[in-house]
Amino acid sequence: MKKALLWLSLFVCAAVGVALIGCGGDDAGGNKPEKPLAELEYELQDDGTYAVSVENAGQSEVITVPSTYEGKAVTAVAENGFSAAEKLTAIELPSAVVKISAHAFDGCKNLKTLKIDGQSVPMFVFNKKYSAPIDGVDVGEYAFSDTAFMSVDIADSDKTTDDTLVNCTVKNRFEGATTVTVTSALNASAEKTVNTIAADEAQKSLDFGTYGLFKDISVGVTTPDGDITISGASGVGVTATKYNFAHLNASYPVLVFSLKLKEITNDGTIPTFVLLDRIKQYDWNALTYNMKPYPFVDRTAATTVSLFHQARSALKDYIGELYALNPDSHFTLYCVDNYGDLILETMIANGIPEDKWNAVMLSDGQGTSVVISRMYSIDNASVRYESMKDEWASLKETIAESGEFSTQAVSEAVEYNSGSPFEVLKNYAYVIAREQSNVEWWVNRLRAGENLKTVNDAVGGKEFVEELLTHVQQMYTNNLLSALDETAQAQFKTLYKFSENMFDAAKENNKEVVVILGTSWSGERGNLYEYIKLLVELYGTEKYEYYYKGHPGYPTSQYTERQEYFDELESEGYVIHELENAIAAEIILFYNPEVNMAGYSTSTFDSVTEATNDKALLLFGSKASFETTNYKEFFDVFASKLDVSSAGSQFNGIEFDENETYFLLEYNNTEKYPNQTANYAKHEIAIYSVSDKRIKYYKYDGAVYNEVGADGTPIE
């Protein structure tokens, strides 16, 4: 590359805009002192044109850059080209200039006039880094930093507070510049906020609406000739001292989380961001206690589209940015215990020290008890636990060192991975809860003698379960709901879109309500139609009105075969009202304790109490299948489809047609519930015939089953 110096003569100038070089003031004696010559330096570029810089600006106040040098165009201002020109007040560039490189005029504290081809260019700078666009010119970062041009500076107001305010300072407004408009968002798809600064305001607090490193900021200045806007600017951080993040799916975990929001958010003072997977279950305009959807995605998407897995990496990045902006902040993560790997992904991979984060894992207890039983129903389960503990420690160390997380890598690193690409640490919830002093485990119900019985009964199991239960905080939704005051209950009902009119049909017909709780479609398919008919035939329609409440994860709108079931039932005269599947069943039962219950196995029935035992009617499934549940003793009857090929030998004395479909009804007999013992005394079982919709009742005499009437009287 060829370099050359252009020696310029000195001129005495009275005004900005005179070509070549300006000068300073007189010396102490009033004489014009001799000034050093300014040296413009030219560097030949790859395209054959020159980039200009100044090696010695001397006392120069005004510099005009010629359009050519040695017959070749001057098209660029070099990086840091004029950063030494502290006295410079005005610069004129030729029309051929298409690039002003990074830091070109950085530090020219007196520079307030820019001309290109003789025309003044209105210039303003945002946070030193970004300059107003110039038509046809590529302007680099910090090109006009620390100059006398108009500037708009924005920074977090105070890192020790949890507000979303930033300080905005406007300096050196050029003539005619009036309103300044600041539009901010965390990224191009996130929700935007707009703030304005009036012409007479030099400083103002702006509310950016949320926290994080804002990557999409535009700053506009209104002028008599139109608006000038800097677009796509970034780098403004807004922080809080504490954050809550809830990445939750399923119904029960969200229910408990929302019922404890007052405590979790410290009465709404801690910023709390949520992704609730069953999005239709909630009124997103009624979020309470400063709870908000994830701010780094579009609000419409966050509240209408399932982003549970898609948003994981973005959540990790967002938390990482918040920590980088303020390492003194504290983070709390709420997740379902199936997804303990989220702790690795969001906290450990981001290098956040353990005294700066907490986690709470939530579970309805039903799935968790299955996992624990599968993992630890072995003799000396503590041996397996120790190996799993070592794997967890190794995982933490590996991910902390690399700063990288992938579900595949985690799955390959542990012996007892779940086999799911998402729930890779599903089997390690107890390990995480026990080994991490900063992790809590909130579970609906785990009991040694019930759903943990197989673990408890193994060699060394009793001690193992006793230790396990010390790391569990048992949560009871009825207690949490009861603790809400009147205002909080109203807010809660609004959040969950709870309707007080859902049972109007029963009220109009002066009947009691029976709520049938559904399950996954795979659990309902092929039997829901028959179960509902059986239920109605068993309890009749004179006293009861029937309502179906589907599992929130399996709405009828997505499962047309279920709708076909309901259509067929209606055509046969069975009136079944369908409730909104998104409403948590626990809420329905709590606010309507008078309703009767039936349906498939669900932890919702853990809400049943002794006081409402007479409302627990029929469970879909054999009595044995509910043996490990907490609610098996409450329900009156269990119904299950019979295997006709073996039914005759199983139920001596009862004749079965191999071409017919039958259901077995097993009556419960819990001594403390008189309604059960009274029914059991009449008939221990019943057989429902699908084709003729007939129920026959039977008593067992020790050898054969004898048919009796519904009231227990023998049938000859």
N, C-alpha and C positions, 0 to 999 in steps of 0.2 A: 504494500500500500504506500502511496506517495503522500508525504506531508509537506506543507509549505506555510510560511508566515506572511501575512499581509501587514506592512507597516503603514499606519494611518497617521495623518497629520493631526495636530491639535487645532480645535476651533473653540472660540468663546461662543456659547449659545445662551440664548435667553429663554427658550421654550422647548418643550418636548416635541419631537418630530423632526428636528433638524438632522439631516443625514450625517452619517459618520459618527463623531464622538462628541459628547457633551463634556462640561467641565465643572470643577468645584468653585468655591468662593475665593475672595481675595485673601492675601496673607495679612499679618497684623499691621503692616505699614500701608495697606491699601493697594499694594501692587499685585498684578496678576502673576502668580508663581508659575514657574515652568513645570509642566505636568509630564509624567512618564507616558510614553506612547503605549496605547492599547495594542495587544497582539492577538489578532484573529488567526486561528489555526484551522487548517482544512485537511480533512482525511478522505482520501479517495476510497469510494465504496465499490463493491463488487459489480454494481450496475454502471459504473463509469461516471457517476455523479459524486458530488462532495457533501460531506457532513461538516458543519461548522462548529467551532468551540472557541473559547477565549482562554488564552494562557495567562495573560496579565491584563486585567481590566483597568488597573490603575484607579484614577478618580472619575472614570467614565460614568456619566449619568444617562447618556443616550447613545445607542449603537444602532446603526443601520447595516444590515448584512446585504452585501451585493448579490445580485441574481446569478452571477457566474464567477468562476475563478478559472483562470487559464483556459477560457473558452468552454468550460463545462459547467452545467447547471449546479447550483447549490440547492439540494433537495431535503436536507435534514439538519436538525440540531442534535449534536452528539450527546450521548449519555453523560450527565454531569457537566455538560458543555459550558454553561455559564454560572455554575454554582459558586464560583469565586467572586462574582461581580456584585459585591455588597453595595456599591454606590449606584448601581444601575436602577433607573426609574422608568425607562422606556426602551422597548426593543421593537425594531421593524424588520420583518422577514419578507423575503421575496415571494412572489406567487407560486414559484416552483416548489416550495417546501411542502412536503407531504408527510413528514414525520418529525415530531418533537419527542425525543427519546426520554426514557425514565430519568428523573432527577435533573432534567436539563437546566431548569432555573431554580432548583432547590436552594433555599437560603438567600435568595435575592430579596432581602427584607424591604427594600424600597421600590421594587418593581410593581408599577400599578397601571402601565399602559402597554398593550400589545397591539401592533398593527401588522397586517399582512397585505402586501401590495398597496400600501397607503390607506387601507381601511381599518378603523379601530374595531377590535374584536371584544365584545363584552365577555368577561371572564370571571368565573367563580370556582371555588375549590371546596370539595367536601372531604372533611377529615384528612386534609393534607394529601391524601393518596389519589383522589379522583378529581379530574378537571372537567369543566363543561366541554362538550364536544365542539370541535371546529370543523366546518364542512371541508371534506377532502383531506383532512390531516389526522394521522394516527398519533394520539397524545398518550405518552407513557405514564405509568404510575409515578406519583410524587413529582411530576414535571414542574409544577408550580407550588410546591410545598414551601411554607414559610415565606410567602411573598406578601405584597401589599394589596393583592387582588381581593375581591370579596370572598369571604370564607364562611362556610357553615360547618361547625364542629359539633359532633354528638358523641356523648359517652355515658356509660352507666352512672346514674346519679349517686349511688351509694351501695357498695358491695356488702355492707353490713345490714341492709334492710331487705325485706321481701317484696318491695313494690316493683312495678314494671315500668317505672319512670326513667327517662334519660334526660340529661341536661343538654340543651341546644343553645349554642352561642353563634350569633351572626355578627360578623365584623366587616367593616369597609364596604358597606353597600354601595354599589356603583349608582350613578345618577339614573333615576327612573326605576330602579329596582324596588318592587313593593312587596307583595306577599311571597313568602317562602312556603312551599308545600313539601312535606316529607311523607312518603308512602313506604311502609316497611312490612316485611314478611320474612319468616325464617328461611324460606326458599320459594321457588317459583310456583309451587302448588299449594303452599300454606295460606292461611287466612291473612288478609292484609289489613293494616290499620293506616288511617290517614290523619295527619296532624298539620295544622297551619300556624305560621308565625307571621303576625301582622307587620306592616311597614315600620311601625314605631317600637317594635320589640327587638331588643338586642339579645335578650336571654329569655328562655322559656323552658319549663319542664314539659316534656312530651310523654305520652303514655303509649308504649309499644305493644301493650296488651298481653305479652307473655314473656317467656325467658328463653335465652339461648343466644347463639351466634347468628345474627341476622345476615343472611347471604343475598337478600334481594331488597335493596333499598334504592328508591329514586328520589332525588331532591330537585325540585323545580323552583325557578325564580320567575316571577311575573314581571315583564318589562313593557314599556309602551309599544315595542315592536313585536311582542309575543312572548311566549314562555320559552325559557331555556332549561333543559332538564338533563341531569346526570342520571343515567339509568344503570341498573345492575350493580351498583356499588355495594360493598359488603364490609364486614369486619366489626360491626357494633355489637358488643356483648351486653346482655342484661342478665343479672344473676339474682339468686335468692340464697338464703342461708340453709334452707331445708327444702327437700322435695319428696313427694310421694308419687310412685308410679304403680298403677294396678293393671297388670296384663292378665286378664281373667276370662276364663270361659266357664261353661256350665252355669247352673242356676244357684245352687247353694252357696258357693264361694262369693258370688256377687251379692247375694242376699245378705250374708254376714258382713261383708265389707261395707255395704251401704247402710246397714243398721248401726255400724260402729264409726260412721264418718265423723261424728262430733268429736270423738276421742282421737281418731286417726289424724284429722286435720287440725287438731287443737282449736276446735270451734271455728274452723274455716280460715285459720291464719296461715296454714302451710299449703303452698301450691300443690295441688293433687291432680295428676293427669291419668286418664283411664282409657283403656281399650277393653270394652265389654263385648264379648264375641256374639252373644245373642242380642243383636242390636235392636231388633223390633220389640224387645221386651220393655224398653225404657222410653220415657219422654225426654229427649235430649235437650229440650228447652226448659226442663225443670230440674236440672242438676243442682244439688244442694252443697253447702259447705265448701264453696270455692272449687268444686270438682269440675274438671273440664276434659273434653276429648283431647287426644294427642294433638299438640299444636303444630307438629312438623308435617302433617298430612292435611289435605283438603278436608274441611269440616264436613262437607256433604258426604264425602267418601267415608270418613271416620264414623259417621252415624247411619250409613245406609248400606255399606258393603263390608263383608267379613274380611278383615285384614289381619286376623290373629297371627298367622305364620308369616305373611308377607311383610309385616311391620317390625318383625323382630330385629333385623339388622339395622333398620333405621332408628329404632329405640336405642340400640347399643351405641350408635354414632351420636345420637342426641345427648345421652347421658355423658358420653366421653367429652363432648364439647362443653357441657355445663361444668364438668369437673376441671377441665383445662382453664376455663374462664375464672373459676374460683375454687382452688383446691381446699378451701376451708368449708365448703358446702357439705351437707350431709344428705344421704340418699336412702330412701326406704322403698323396697320393691315388694309388691304383693302379687303372688302367683299361685296357681293351683299346684298341689304337691306332685302332680304328674310331670310338671315342667320345672323341676329343680335346676335343670341345665340353664334356665334363664339367669340364674345367679351367676354362673360361670360367664355367660355371654355378656351381661350388662355391667357387672361389677368387677369381677376378677380380670376379665380380658381388657378392661379399661384401666387397670392398674390402680383402682381406688383402694386405699388402705382400709383394713377391716374396721378400724374405729370410725370410719367415715361412711359406713353403710350398714343397713339392717335389711333383713328380709322376713316376710311372713308367708308361710305356705298354708293354703287353705284346702279343706276337703270335707265332703259330706259324710265321710266315714265309711260309706258302703264300699266304694271301689278300693279305698285304702286298706280296709280290713281284708279284702280279697288278696291284694298284693302282699301284705304282711304275712298272711297265712300261707301263701304260695312260697314265699322266700324263707320263712323261718319255722315252718312246721316240721322241723327235723330235730333229732337229738343233738344237744349241745350247739344250739343255733349261734351262740356267741362266737364260735370258731369262724363260721361264715361271715359274721358281722365284722370281725377283725380284718379279714381279707378285703372286704368291701370298704372299710374305713381307710385302709392303705391305698386303695385305688382312688378314693376321693382326694386324699392328700396329694397323691402324685398328679392327678388331673389339675388340681389347683395350681401346683407349682409349674407344670408345663404351660398352662394357658397364661399364667401371670408373666412368665418369662417371654413368651412369644407375642402376647397381646392379640393373638388370633383365636377365633373360635369357629368350629364347624361341627354340626351334629354328627357328621360321618366320623370325624376324628375322635369325638367323644365316645361314640358307639364302639369303635374299634379298640378303645383304650380300657374298656370295662368288661369284666367277665359276664355280668348279669344285665346286659343291655336288654331293653324291652322288646327289641325287634322292630319297633316303630321308628321311622325316620325323624319323628318329632319328639316323642316322649322317651328320649334315650336314657334318662336317669330316673325313670318312673319307679324302679325298684330300690332307689337309694334315698328316698325321702327321709326314712328314719335315720340313716347315717348322717345326712346333712343336718337334720334337726338336733341330733345329739352332739355332733362334732363341732358345730358352729355355735358359739355362745351368742352370736349376733343374729341368729335365725330362730323364729318362733314357728310353732306348728299348731294351727287352729283346726280342730277336727270336731265334727258333730258328735259322734259317739264311737268309742272303741272300748270294749269291755272284755275282761279276761275270760269270764265264764260264758260269753256269748259269741260275738263275731271273731274273737281271738282264741277261742277254746282249743282249737287244734294245736296252736302254738303253745298255749298254757299247759296242755296235757303231755307234751313231749318231755324227754329227759332234760332237766335244766330249764324247762320252759317257763315255769312259774316265776323264777327269779328274772328271767329274760323279759317277760311281759311286764312285771312290776317296774323294772328299770325303764322300759319303753314308755310306759304310761306317765312317768315323771317328766317326759319331754313333750307331752301333749297338753294343750289347753283345750278342754272340752267346751264346745259352744252349743248353746241351745237357742234356736231361733225364737221360740215362744217367749223365753226370758228377755231376749233382746227387743222383741216387739213390744212386750209389756212395759219396758223401761222408757219407751218414747212418750213424751208429753203430747198434749193435744195438737199443738202446732207442728211438732215433728212428725206425728202420724199423718197429718194432712199432707205435708210435703212428701212423705214417703209414698202415700197412695198416688199422688200426682206423678211422681217419678216412675212408678210402676204401672201407670195407666189403669189403675184399679177402678172398676166400675161398681157403684153401689146398686146398679139395676140389673146385674147379670142374672138374677134369679126371679125376675118379674113374672115369668110364666108360671112358676110354682106358686107364687103368691096369689096370682089371679085365680088359679085353680084350687087354692087352699090345700096344697099338698106339701109334703116334705121333699127336700132335695136329696138326690143321690148323685155324688160326683164320682165319675169313673176316671181314674188316672191312667193315662196311657204310658207307653214305653217307646223304645226304639222301634222303627218300622220292621226291622228283622224279627223283633220279639212279638210284634202284633200280627205280622203277615200270616195269613192262613188260619188264624184263630180268633181275632177280635170280633168278627161277625157273629160267631157261635157263642163266644163268651157273653156278649151283650144280650143276645136272645135268652141265654140261660139265666142271666141276672134278672131280667125283666120277668121271666116266667116264674122264677123263684120267689120274688118279692112282690110281684104284681104292680098294677098301675092305679089301683084305687087309692092307695096311700101316698105313692111316690111319683115325682117327676124326675126324669133322668137327664144328666148332663155329662158330656164327655170333655175332659180336659187333657189335651195332647201334650206329649213331651215337648219342651221348648225347642229342642233341636230337630224336631221332625214335624213341621207344620203340614196340615192336610193339603194346603195349596201346592206343596211339592210332592205329595204322594197321592196320586189320583186313584189308586186302588182303594185307599181308605175311604175316599169320597164315594166310590162305588159301593163299599160296604154300607155307608150311611144311606145312600139312595135306595139300596135293596131293603134295608131295614124299614125305611119309611114306607116303601111300597107294600110291606107286609104288616104295616100298622104299628110298628115300634117307633115311637116319637122320641128322638134323641136330640137334645140341644147341644150344640158345640160351643164351648167357651174359647176365648182367645188363648191360643196355646202359649203365647209369650208370657202370660201372667204366671208368676211363681205360685205353685200350688200351695206352698206353705202359707203364703199370704191369704189365699182364699180360705183356707181352713182356720187360720187365726181369727180373721175378721167375721167368719161365719161358723162359729163353733157348733151351730145347730145342724149343719149338713151331715148327711150320711156318706160313708166312704166305701169305695170298692175299686178294684183294678189290679194292675201288675205290681210286682215288687219295686219299691222305690223308697229312698231314704226320707221322702216326704212324710211317710207314715210314722216316722219317729216323732212327729209332732202330736200324735195321738196320746192322750193322757187317760188315766183311769176314769176321770170325770166324764170323758166322752166315749167311753168304751162301748156303750150301747149304740153308738153311731158307726162302729166299725163292722161292716157287713161281710163282704165277700172278697177273697183274694184269688187272683187268677194264677193257679199253680198248685202243685201237690203240697200237702202239709209238710212233708219232709224237706221240700225245697226252701222252706222258710225257717228251718231249724236254727240257723245262726243269726237270724234277724232279731232286732230289739223289740219289734212290734208284733211278733207272731202270736203272743198270748192274748192280744186285744180282739182279734177278728173272730167272727162267729164261724165262718165256713171257708173251706179251701176247695177250689174246683180245678180239675185237671183232666185232659183227654185220656181215655183209656186205650190201652193196647188190647183190642178184642181177642187176638190170638191167645193171650195168656190170662184174660180176665176171668174166664170160667174157673180155672184152677185156683186163682187168687181169691175169688169170692164164691166159695162153695154155697150152692143153693140158689144162685141167681143165673138165669138163662140169658145168653147173649146171642144175637143174630150177627154172624160174621159180616154181613153186608150193611150193617147199621153202624152209625157213629155214636159213641157214648161219652159222657163226662162223669167222672166220679166226684161226688160232693162229700167232703170229710168235715164232720162237725167238731168244733173245738170244745174242750172241756177243762177250762181253768177254774179251779175251785173258788177263787175269790170273786168270780163274775156269775151271779145267779142266772142271768139270761142264757149263758152258755151251758151251765150244768142242767138247766131245765130242758133245753133243746136236746142235749145229749141223752138225757133220760128217755126222750121220746124216740129218737132215731140217731144212730151213730153215723150212718152214711146214707147217701141217696144216689140214685143213678138217673142221669138225664139222658133221654133219648132224643137225638137231634131231629129225626124225621117227623115224629109225631109231637115233638115239644112237650113230652110227658116226663114228670118227675116221680120216681118210685122211691119210697123210704124203707130202710131196713134196720133191724136190730140183730145183733150177733149173739147166739146162745152158747158159744164156745165150740160149736161144730159147724153150723150152717147159718147163713143170713136169712132171716125171716122178714117178709114184707109186712110193713105196718102202715097205718095212715099217717098223715101229717101231724096228727095230734098224738101219735104213739099207739093207737088202738090196733090190735092184731087184725090182719086180714085173712080170713079163712080161704 
